[in-house]
Amino acid sequence: MPEGHTLFALARDLHEAFAGTTPEVTSPQGKFTEGAALLSGHELLRATSRGKHLFVEFADDRWLHVHLGLIGSFTVDSHEWTAEVPAVGQVRLRLRTDQHIADLRGPTLCEVATPEQVDTVLDRLGPDPLRPDSDPDAAWARISRSSRTIGELLMDQAVLAGVGNVYRSEVLFRHRLSPFTEGRMLRPASWRLIWDDLERLMPLGVTTGRIVTVEDQVLEVEAALGRGEVPRLTERSSAVYRRAGMPCPACGSKVRTRVVAGRNLFWCGRCQRRR
């Protein structure tokens, strides 16, 4: 499932391509024809994200609300479109101007929403580490009272918006924190380590289009950005994610895996013991 950095980058790309325009909105697949008709011909004001949810605001209090789910994608292409462009695959929604086309495929959710409905969704989401207005104390208030494990809580979008399975596994390993520590037993300093690291790592995902969590690659990307360069990573790597049975890069023990909150969690049983 796309994690929060993917939606943040998508909102940025949609905003840059369509804000201030009046795109034609269609549903080549035919499953969103009525919704597309409600949006087409209205000025697109802005595109934003919160966690794994995408919100596109149109004039006259009309919003497009999208959740990509497990297999969804939303591509934004620029070109001088002078003729009809055939839809490739099952395109649920298409935004089109003379310069850009954006195609949405396979989302879990695609709906036209009112401002009140958007507020309802936002109210039930936790803070997003990518948004400057987010308050980590709001997440901590839930975590510190919970008997659920931190491995579960990090996947709960009502606690923390945008974090998925990769960031969960990797951030807990980076700080040698046991994923099975109950939230109420987690130390405040440990929570700040998690939050501060997500604030550091997730923007790198926005910039590179990839989840970057291994420290040498993190430093490489940060150094490139500091020089004003576009970071180029030749391969995606992780410390524990999808490395079950392989040696832990820190201690050599076998990386373990277990389904937690519906997804395969990966951790090192030797390194990740502390609360």
C-alpha positions as CSV (number, residue, x, y, z in Angstrom):
1,M,0.0,0.0,0.0
2,P,1.4,3.5,-0.9
3,E,2.5,5.2,2.3
4,G,2.1,8.9,3.2
5,H,5.1,10.2,1.3
6,T,3.6,8.9,-2.0
7,L,0.3,10.7,-1.4
8,F,2.2,13.9,-0.4
9,A,4.2,13.8,-3.6
10,L,1.1,13.1,-5.6
11,A,-0.8,16.0,-4.1
12,R,2.2,18.3,-4.9
13,D,2.3,17.1,-8.5
14,L,-1.5,17.5,-9.0
15,H,-1.4,21.0,-7.5
16,E,1.5,22.1,-9.7
17,A,-0.2,20.7,-12.8
18,F,-3.8,21.7,-12.3
19,A,-4.2,24.4,-9.6
20,G,-5.9,27.5,-11.1
21,T,-7.1,25.5,-14.2
22,T,-10.6,24.2,-15.1
23,P,-9.8,20.6,-16.1
24,E,-12.1,18.3,-18.0
25,V,-13.0,15.5,-15.6
26,T,-14.1,12.2,-17.1
27,S,-14.4,8.5,-16.1
28,P,-13.1,6.5,-19.1
29,Q,-13.9,3.3,-17.1
30,G,-17.5,4.5,-16.5
31,K,-17.6,3.8,-12.8
32,F,-17.3,7.4,-11.8
33,T,-19.3,9.1,-14.5
34,E,-21.7,10.9,-12.2
35,G,-19.0,12.1,-9.9
36,A,-16.8,13.3,-12.7
37,A,-19.7,15.3,-14.1
38,L,-20.0,17.2,-10.8
39,L,-16.4,18.2,-10.9
40,S,-15.8,18.9,-14.6
41,G,-15.8,22.6,-15.6
42,H,-15.1,23.8,-12.1
43,E,-11.8,25.5,-11.2
44,L,-9.3,23.2,-9.3
45,L,-8.2,25.2,-6.3
46,R,-5.7,23.0,-4.6
47,A,-4.6,19.4,-3.9
48,T,-3.5,18.3,-0.5
49,S,-3.0,15.0,1.4
50,R,-3.3,13.8,5.0
51,G,-1.7,10.4,5.6
52,K,-2.9,8.0,2.9
53,H,-5.8,10.2,1.9
54,L,-5.8,12.6,-1.1
55,F,-8.1,15.7,-1.2
56,V,-8.5,17.9,-4.3
57,E,-10.6,21.0,-3.8
58,F,-12.7,22.4,-6.6
59,A,-14.6,25.7,-6.7
60,D,-18.2,25.7,-5.4
61,D,-17.4,23.6,-2.3
62,R,-16.7,20.4,-4.3
63,W,-14.0,18.0,-3.2
64,L,-12.5,14.9,-4.7
65,H,-11.5,12.4,-2.0
66,V,-9.2,9.5,-3.0
67,H,-7.7,6.6,-1.1
68,L,-5.4,4.4,-3.3
69,G,-5.6,1.3,-1.2
70,L,-3.3,-1.6,-2.0
71,I,-3.1,-1.3,-5.8
72,G,-4.3,2.2,-6.7
73,S,-2.2,4.6,-8.8
74,F,-2.6,8.2,-9.9
75,T,-0.3,9.3,-12.7
76,V,0.3,12.9,-13.8
77,D,1.7,13.4,-17.3
78,S,2.6,16.7,-19.1
79,H,2.4,17.1,-22.8
80,E,0.8,19.3,-25.4
81,W,-2.4,17.3,-25.8
82,T,-4.0,18.2,-29.2
83,A,-6.0,15.0,-29.8
84,E,-7.9,12.4,-28.0
85,V,-5.7,10.3,-25.7
86,P,-6.8,6.7,-25.3
87,A,-7.1,5.5,-21.7
88,V,-4.7,2.7,-20.8
89,G,-6.1,0.2,-18.4
90,Q,-9.1,0.7,-16.2
91,V,-9.0,4.5,-15.6
92,R,-11.5,5.4,-12.9
93,L,-10.9,9.2,-13.2
94,R,-9.2,11.4,-15.7
95,L,-8.2,15.1,-15.2
96,R,-7.3,16.8,-18.5
97,T,-6.1,20.2,-19.7
98,D,-4.2,21.1,-22.8
99,Q,-0.9,20.6,-20.9
100,H,-1.6,17.8,-18.4
101,I,-3.4,14.5,-18.0
102,A,-3.8,12.7,-14.7
103,D,-5.3,9.2,-14.6
104,L,-6.5,7.4,-11.5
105,R,-6.6,3.6,-11.6
106,G,-7.6,1.0,-9.0
107,P,-8.4,3.1,-6.0
108,T,-10.2,1.8,-2.9
109,L,-12.1,5.0,-2.7
110,C,-12.9,7.7,-5.2
111,E,-15.8,10.1,-4.3
112,V,-17.1,13.6,-4.5
113,A,-17.3,15.0,-1.0
114,T,-18.6,18.1,0.7
115,P,-16.4,20.3,3.0
116,E,-18.2,18.8,6.0
117,Q,-17.4,15.2,4.8
118,V,-13.7,16.2,4.3
119,D,-13.6,17.6,7.8
120,T,-15.0,14.4,9.2
121,V,-12.3,12.4,7.6
122,L,-9.6,14.7,8.8
123,D,-10.9,14.7,12.3
124,R,-10.5,10.9,12.5
125,L,-6.9,10.9,11.3
126,G,-3.9,11.3,13.5
127,P,-1.0,13.7,12.9
128,D,0.9,13.4,9.7
129,P,4.8,13.8,10.1
130,L,4.9,15.4,6.6
131,R,2.6,18.3,7.6
132,P,4.1,21.2,9.4
133,D,0.9,21.8,11.4
134,S,0.9,18.3,12.9
135,D,1.2,17.8,16.7
136,P,3.1,14.7,17.8
137,D,1.6,15.1,21.3
138,A,-1.8,14.3,19.8
139,A,-0.4,10.9,18.8
140,W,1.4,10.4,22.1
141,A,-1.9,11.0,24.0
142,R,-3.4,8.0,22.3
143,I,-0.2,5.9,22.5
144,S,0.5,6.5,26.2
145,R,-2.9,5.3,27.2
146,S,-3.1,2.2,25.0
147,S,-2.5,-1.5,25.8
148,R,-1.9,-2.2,22.2
149,T,1.7,-2.6,21.0
150,I,3.6,0.1,19.3
151,G,3.9,-2.1,16.3
152,E,0.1,-2.0,16.1
153,L,-0.3,1.6,17.0
154,L,2.0,2.9,14.2
155,M,-0.3,1.3,11.6
156,D,-3.4,2.9,13.1
157,Q,-4.2,5.9,11.0
158,A,-6.2,7.4,13.8
159,V,-3.1,7.5,15.8
160,L,-0.5,8.4,13.2
161,A,-1.4,9.2,9.6
162,G,0.7,8.1,6.7
163,V,3.0,5.5,8.3
164,G,2.7,2.1,6.7
165,N,4.4,-1.3,7.0
166,V,7.9,-0.3,5.7
167,Y,8.3,2.8,7.8
168,R,7.0,0.9,10.8
169,S,9.4,-1.9,10.6
170,E,12.4,0.2,9.7
171,V,12.0,3.0,12.2
172,L,11.5,0.7,15.1
173,F,14.7,-1.1,14.1
174,R,16.6,2.1,13.6
175,H,16.1,2.9,17.3
176,R,16.3,-0.7,18.5
177,L,12.8,-0.5,19.9
178,S,10.7,-3.7,20.5
179,P,7.6,-3.6,18.3
180,F,5.8,-5.6,21.1
181,T,6.0,-2.9,23.8
182,E,2.6,-1.7,24.9
183,G,2.0,1.9,24.1
184,R,1.4,2.7,27.8
185,M,4.8,1.2,28.6
186,L,6.7,3.2,25.9
187,R,8.9,5.9,27.2
188,P,8.1,9.5,26.0
189,A,11.7,9.8,24.8
190,S,11.3,6.7,22.7
191,W,8.2,8.2,21.1
192,R,10.1,11.4,20.3
193,L,12.8,9.3,18.6
194,I,10.2,7.7,16.4
195,W,8.4,11.0,15.5
196,D,11.6,12.9,14.9
197,D,12.9,10.2,12.7
198,L,9.7,10.0,10.6
199,E,10.0,13.8,10.2
200,R,13.5,13.2,8.9
201,L,12.9,10.2,6.7
202,M,9.5,10.8,5.1
203,P,10.5,14.0,3.2
204,L,13.3,12.0,1.7
205,G,10.7,9.6,0.4
206,V,8.8,12.6,-1.2
207,T,12.0,13.8,-2.9
208,T,13.3,10.5,-4.2
209,G,10.0,8.7,-4.7
210,R,11.4,5.8,-2.6
211,I,11.5,4.9,1.0
212,V,15.0,5.6,2.3
213,T,15.7,4.2,5.8
214,V,19.2,2.7,5.8
215,E,21.5,5.3,7.4
216,D,24.2,5.4,4.7
217,Q,21.6,6.0,2.0
218,V,19.9,8.6,4.2
219,L,23.1,10.5,4.6
220,E,23.8,10.2,0.9
221,V,20.4,11.7,0.0
222,E,20.8,14.4,2.6
223,A,24.2,15.3,1.3
224,A,23.0,15.5,-2.3
225,L,20.1,17.7,-1.3
226,G,22.5,19.9,0.7
227,R,24.5,20.4,-2.5
228,G,21.4,21.3,-4.5
229,E,21.6,18.0,-6.4
230,V,18.9,15.5,-7.3
231,P,19.6,12.4,-5.2
232,R,20.1,9.2,-7.3
233,L,19.8,5.9,-5.6
234,T,20.7,2.8,-7.6
235,E,18.7,0.3,-5.5
236,R,16.2,0.2,-2.7
237,S,17.5,-1.3,0.5
238,S,16.2,-1.9,4.0
239,A,17.6,-3.2,7.3
240,V,14.8,-5.6,8.2
241,Y,11.8,-5.1,5.9
242,R,11.2,-8.2,3.8
243,R,14.4,-9.7,5.1
244,A,12.9,-12.5,7.2
245,G,15.5,-15.2,7.8
246,M,18.4,-13.1,6.6
247,P,21.1,-11.8,9.0
248,C,20.4,-8.6,11.0
249,P,22.8,-6.0,9.7
250,A,23.7,-5.0,13.2
251,C,24.1,-8.3,15.1
252,G,23.9,-11.1,12.6
253,S,20.8,-12.8,14.1
254,K,18.1,-13.9,11.8
255,V,15.4,-11.2,11.1
256,R,12.0,-12.4,12.2
257,T,8.5,-11.8,10.9
258,R,5.0,-12.0,12.2
259,V,1.6,-10.6,11.1
260,V,0.8,-7.6,13.2
261,A,-2.1,-5.3,12.4
262,G,-2.8,-7.3,9.2
263,R,0.7,-6.9,7.7
264,N,4.0,-8.7,8.0
265,L,6.1,-7.0,10.6
266,F,9.9,-7.5,10.5
267,W,12.3,-7.1,13.4
268,C,15.4,-8.4,15.1
269,G,14.7,-10.3,18.3
270,R,18.2,-9.6,19.7
271,C,18.6,-5.9,18.8
272,Q,15.0,-4.8,19.4
273,R,14.4,-5.6,23.1
274,R,14.2,-2.2,24.8
275,R,11.1,-0.1,25.5
